[in-house]
Amino acid sequence: MNNALDSIDLHLIRVLHTVLTESNVSRAAMRLGSTQPAVSAALRRLRGITGDELLVRSGNAMVPTAFGASLIEPSACILREAQRLLGGASPFDAMHSTRQFRLVAADYMDPAFLPQLIATLKREAPLCGVDVLPLSATLDYRHALAAGDVDAVLGNWLEPPQDLHLAPLIEDEIVCLVAADHPALRRGLDLEQYLQAEHVAPSPLRAVGEGVIDQHLHHLGLQRNVTVHCAFFNPIPGLVARSLLVLTTGRRFCQRYVDAGLPVHILPCPVPFPPLTYYLLWHARVHLDAAHRWLRAHIREAADPRPG
């Protein structure tokens, strides 16, 4: 069997296993979708490579030799591993999987989004774990995605990164949120008043630079008066309700707090903003992975706007 690996291929392994398990060249040819002469020729090659007859006559039947019989399970193992390696991704068995999903998400998305998503994931994949990490200036999300440390990133960018796969999730109107007793509710809020008002803004998601609202204002040659920065987004409506601060963000986020009875009101923003678009980002390394495709489908479903 010297240099056997140089003389054998996966097709010969299939012929070997089929001939040995069928103990009949004609039946083996039928199973392989081949012809008897072709299988006989392959068997001759295998005999030459192994130095063993592999299959011998016993009365009116053919039986494997002792060495041939010893090759049945190893050849089956090789074929199974080849199928696993080359046969494409297996379907994701959500109900029995125990994998841990890791998401990075901005906390300024619709407050109902994450609860809806987690509820769905735990219902459809009850044994899976889910870690939700904050999208912050200290996280290099590109590196985390490339390294496999996180599975997906959710957030908004004026210009989303082009080196990653992405899918738009939500488009939202930019509005202003003010306290129920804010003077702007009586007099209105024009551009000059908007720029002069005191604003609260989330801390930028980049270590250096501005958030998306101030980036757009900068492009228009405008600058607002930001007097409060907050590293956490969800407490900001409470700050607005107890002050004269103005929050500029998406309507969906603001509406949840209005509906919850917080003493705040939504006003149109006097600055023309494009829609605030939230994206789902993922790396090419998991683009075709069955589990990740399942996860991304549920993220899109949870983000899809629904009445109520």
Sequence and secondary structure as in RCSB ss.txt:
>XXXX:A:sequence
MNNALDSIDLHLIRVLHTVLTESNVSRAAMRLGSTQPAVSAALRRLRGITGDELLVRSGNAMVPTAFGASLIEPS
ACILREAQRLLGGASPFDAMHSTRQFRLVAADYMDPAFLPQLIATLKREAPLCGVDVLPLSATLDYRHALAAGDV
DAVLGNWLEPPQDLHLAPLIEDEIVCLVAADHPALRRGLDLEQYLQAEHVAPSPLRAVGEGVIDQHLHHLGLQRN
VTVHCAFFNPIPGLVARSLLVLTTGRRFCQRYVDAGLPVHILPCPVPFPPLTYYLLWHARVHLDAAHRWLRAHIR
EAADPRPG
>XXXX:A:secstr
 TTHHHH  HHHHHHHHHHHHHT HHHHHHHHT  HHHHHHHHHHHHHHHTS  EEEETTEEEE HHHHHTHHHH
HHHHHHHHHHHS      TTT   EEEEEE TTS TTHHHHHHHHHHHH TT EEEEEE  TT  HHHHHHHTS 
SEEEEE SS  TTSEEEEEEEE EEEEEETT THHHH   HHHHHHSEEEEE  SSSSS  HHHHHHHHTT   E
EEEEES STTHHHHHHTSS EEEEEHHHHHHHHHTT SEEEEE SS    EEEEEEE GGGTT HHHHHHHHHHH
HHHS    
